[in-house]
Amino acid sequence: MKTYRYTPRFVCSQEISFDLEDGKLHHVRFKGGCDGNLKAIGKLVEGKDAASVAGLLKGNDCGGRGTSCADQFARAIEEALKEESCGNPA
């Protein structure tokens, strides 16, 4: 299991971290942001296929910013999956 950390942009959360194992998400954590909603996202995606979650959350908008914590999480997942497929360390 490998842990990834991502610094989101243009949203309230300051860091997103999660583990990936065999393409599945585990231990999703957001630092900052809407605590209850972001904890709920973490619970809902636990053990789910990372690529599917990224596809579902990508493009979600918050307050007309053009992004959201969920969208930033999708971007983080995509980066992690790209690293995994290239065999590059995080």
CYANA upper distance limits for C-alpha pairs under 8 A (distance plus 0.5 A):
  1 MET  CA     19 ASP  CA      6.75
  1 MET  CA     20 LEU  CA      6.18
  1 MET  CA     21 GLU  CA      5.19
  1 MET  CA     22 ASP  CA      8.50
  2 LYS  CA     19 ASP  CA      5.83
  2 LYS  CA     20 LEU  CA      5.96
  2 LYS  CA     21 GLU  CA      7.16
  3 THR  CA     17 SER  CA      7.46
  3 THR  CA     18 PHE  CA      6.12
  3 THR  CA     19 ASP  CA      4.75
  3 THR  CA     20 LEU  CA      7.01
  4 TYR  CA     17 SER  CA      5.98
  4 TYR  CA     18 PHE  CA      5.97
  4 TYR  CA     19 ASP  CA      6.56
  4 TYR  CA     20 LEU  CA      8.19
  4 TYR  CA     80 ALA  CA      7.34
  4 TYR  CA     90 ALA  CA      7.16
  5 ARG  CA     15 GLU  CA      7.41
  5 ARG  CA     16 ILE  CA      6.22
  5 ARG  CA     17 SER  CA      4.84
  5 ARG  CA     18 PHE  CA      7.26
  5 ARG  CA     76 ALA  CA      8.41
  6 TYR  CA     15 GLU  CA      6.24
  6 TYR  CA     16 ILE  CA      5.64
  6 TYR  CA     17 SER  CA      6.76
  6 TYR  CA     76 ALA  CA      6.39
  7 THR  CA     14 GLN  CA      6.59
  7 THR  CA     15 GLU  CA      5.27
  7 THR  CA     16 ILE  CA      6.93
  8 PRO  CA     13 SER  CA      7.34
  8 PRO  CA     14 GLN  CA      6.66
  8 PRO  CA     15 GLU  CA      6.65
  8 PRO  CA     16 ILE  CA      7.62
  8 PRO  CA     69 CYS  CA      7.92
  8 PRO  CA     72 GLN  CA      6.20
  8 PRO  CA     73 PHE  CA      8.27
  9 ARG  CA     72 GLN  CA      7.88
 10 PHE  CA     65 ARG  CA      7.74
 10 PHE  CA     67 THR  CA      7.83
 10 PHE  CA     68 SER  CA      8.29
 11 VAL  CA     33 GLY  CA      8.12
 11 VAL  CA     67 THR  CA      7.91
 11 VAL  CA     68 SER  CA      6.41
 11 VAL  CA     69 CYS  CA      6.54
 12 CYS  CA     32 GLY  CA      6.78
 12 CYS  CA     33 GLY  CA      5.06
 12 CYS  CA     34 CYS  CA      8.18
 12 CYS  CA     69 CYS  CA      7.82
 13 SER  CA     30 PHE  CA      6.92
 13 SER  CA     31 LYS  CA      6.07
 13 SER  CA     32 GLY  CA      4.70
 13 SER  CA     33 GLY  CA      4.63
 13 SER  CA     34 CYS  CA      8.23
 13 SER  CA     69 CYS  CA      7.06
 14 GLN  CA     30 PHE  CA      8.01
 14 GLN  CA     31 LYS  CA      6.00
 14 GLN  CA     32 GLY  CA      6.14
 14 GLN  CA     33 GLY  CA      8.00
 15 GLU  CA     30 PHE  CA      6.29
 15 GLU  CA     31 LYS  CA      5.56
 15 GLU  CA     32 GLY  CA      7.86
 16 ILE  CA     28 VAL  CA      7.91
 16 ILE  CA     29 ARG  CA      6.28
 16 ILE  CA     30 PHE  CA      5.10
 16 ILE  CA     31 LYS  CA      6.91
 16 ILE  CA     73 PHE  CA      7.32
 16 ILE  CA     76 ALA  CA      8.29
 17 SER  CA     27 HIS  CA      8.30
 17 SER  CA     28 VAL  CA      6.34
 17 SER  CA     29 ARG  CA      5.74
 17 SER  CA     30 PHE  CA      7.01
 18 PHE  CA     25 LEU  CA      7.27
 18 PHE  CA     26 HIS  CA      6.53
 18 PHE  CA     27 HIS  CA      5.85
 18 PHE  CA     28 VAL  CA      4.81
 18 PHE  CA     29 ARG  CA      6.72
 19 ASP  CA     25 LEU  CA      6.32
 19 ASP  CA     26 HIS  CA      5.44
 19 ASP  CA     27 HIS  CA      6.42
 19 ASP  CA     28 VAL  CA      7.44
 20 LEU  CA     24 LYS  CA      5.99
 20 LEU  CA     25 LEU  CA      5.53
 20 LEU  CA     26 HIS  CA      6.73
 20 LEU  CA     50 ALA  CA      8.33
 21 GLU  CA     25 LEU  CA      7.31
 21 GLU  CA     26 HIS  CA      8.15
 23 GLY  CA     49 ASP  CA      6.35
 23 GLY  CA     50 ALA  CA      6.19
 23 GLY  CA     51 ALA  CA      8.03
 23 GLY  CA     81 LEU  CA      8.28
 24 LYS  CA     46 GLU  CA      8.41
 24 LYS  CA     47 GLY  CA      5.83
 24 LYS  CA     48 LYS  CA      5.79
 24 LYS  CA     49 ASP  CA      5.10
 24 LYS  CA     50 ALA  CA      5.75
 25 LEU  CA     45 VAL  CA      7.21
 25 LEU  CA     46 GLU  CA      6.18
 25 LEU  CA     47 GLY  CA      5.63
 25 LEU  CA     48 LYS  CA      6.17
 25 LEU  CA     49 ASP  CA      6.99
 25 LEU  CA     50 ALA  CA      6.09
 26 HIS  CA     45 VAL  CA      8.27
 26 HIS  CA     46 GLU  CA      5.63
 26 HIS  CA     47 GLY  CA      6.18
 27 HIS  CA     42 GLY  CA      7.59
 27 HIS  CA     46 GLU  CA      7.37
 28 VAL  CA     42 GLY  CA      5.38
 28 VAL  CA     43 LYS  CA      8.35
 28 VAL  CA     45 VAL  CA      8.46
 28 VAL  CA     46 GLU  CA      7.80
 29 ARG  CA     38 LEU  CA      8.29
 29 ARG  CA     39 LYS  CA      7.67
 29 ARG  CA     42 GLY  CA      7.00
 30 PHE  CA     35 ASP  CA      8.39
 30 PHE  CA     38 LEU  CA      6.96
 30 PHE  CA     39 LYS  CA      7.99
 33 GLY  CA     38 LEU  CA      7.81
 33 GLY  CA     69 CYS  CA      8.12
 34 CYS  CA     38 LEU  CA      6.49
 35 ASP  CA     39 LYS  CA      6.52
 36 GLY  CA     40 ALA  CA      6.69
 37 ASN  CA     41 ILE  CA      6.89
 38 LEU  CA     42 GLY  CA      6.87
 38 LEU  CA     69 CYS  CA      8.47
 39 LYS  CA     43 LYS  CA      6.86
 40 ALA  CA     44 LEU  CA      6.58
 41 ILE  CA     45 VAL  CA      6.68
 42 GLY  CA     46 GLU  CA      6.65
 45 VAL  CA     53 VAL  CA      7.56
 48 LYS  CA     52 SER  CA      8.25
 48 LYS  CA     53 VAL  CA      7.63
 49 ASP  CA     53 VAL  CA      6.87
 50 ALA  CA     54 ALA  CA      6.69
 50 ALA  CA     77 ILE  CA      7.08
 50 ALA  CA     81 LEU  CA      8.48
 51 ALA  CA     55 GLY  CA      6.75
 51 ALA  CA     77 ILE  CA      7.82
 51 ALA  CA     78 GLU  CA      7.75
 51 ALA  CA     81 LEU  CA      8.21
 52 SER  CA     56 LEU  CA      6.72
 53 VAL  CA     57 LEU  CA      6.68
 53 VAL  CA     74 ALA  CA      7.59
 54 ALA  CA     58 LYS  CA      6.23
 54 ALA  CA     73 PHE  CA      7.91
 54 ALA  CA     74 ALA  CA      4.67
 54 ALA  CA     75 ARG  CA      7.62
 54 ALA  CA     77 ILE  CA      6.67
 54 ALA  CA     78 GLU  CA      7.23
 55 GLY  CA     74 ALA  CA      7.64
 57 LEU  CA     70 ALA  CA      6.16
 57 LEU  CA     71 ASP  CA      6.02
 57 LEU  CA     73 PHE  CA      8.20
 57 LEU  CA     74 ALA  CA      6.26
 58 LYS  CA     70 ALA  CA      7.65
 58 LYS  CA     71 ASP  CA      5.15
 58 LYS  CA     72 GLN  CA      8.20
 58 LYS  CA     74 ALA  CA      5.75
 58 LYS  CA     75 ARG  CA      7.64
 59 GLY  CA     66 GLY  CA      8.10
 59 GLY  CA     67 THR  CA      6.97
 59 GLY  CA     71 ASP  CA      6.01
 60 ASN  CA     66 GLY  CA      8.36
 60 ASN  CA     67 THR  CA      6.63
 60 ASN  CA     68 SER  CA      6.53
 60 ASN  CA     70 ALA  CA      6.95
 60 ASN  CA     71 ASP  CA      5.79
 61 ASP  CA     65 ARG  CA      6.93
 61 ASP  CA     66 GLY  CA      5.81
 61 ASP  CA     67 THR  CA      5.10
 61 ASP  CA     68 SER  CA      5.60
 61 ASP  CA     71 ASP  CA      7.70
 62 CYS  CA     66 GLY  CA      7.51
 62 CYS  CA     67 THR  CA      6.54
 62 CYS  CA     68 SER  CA      5.37
 62 CYS  CA     69 CYS  CA      8.45
 67 THR  CA     71 ASP  CA      6.09
 67 THR  CA     72 GLN  CA      7.32
 68 SER  CA     72 GLN  CA      6.55
 69 CYS  CA     73 PHE  CA      6.58
 70 ALA  CA     74 ALA  CA      6.80
 71 ASP  CA     75 ARG  CA      6.85
 72 GLN  CA     76 ALA  CA      6.67
 73 PHE  CA     77 ILE  CA      6.68
 74 ALA  CA     78 GLU  CA      6.74
 75 ARG  CA     79 GLU  CA      6.76
 76 ALA  CA     80 ALA  CA      6.72
 77 ILE  CA     81 LEU  CA      6.57
 78 GLU  CA     82 LYS  CA      6.62
 79 GLU  CA     83 GLU  CA      6.75
 80 ALA  CA     84 GLU  CA      6.64
 80 ALA  CA     90 ALA  CA      8.10
 81 LEU  CA     85 SER  CA      6.64
 82 LYS  CA     86 CYS  CA      6.73
 83 GLU  CA     87 GLY  CA      6.41
 83 GLU  CA     88 ASN  CA      5.63
 83 GLU  CA     89 PRO  CA      7.38
 83 GLU  CA     90 ALA  CA      7.43
 84 GLU  CA     88 ASN  CA      6.93
 84 GLU  CA     89 PRO  CA      8.37
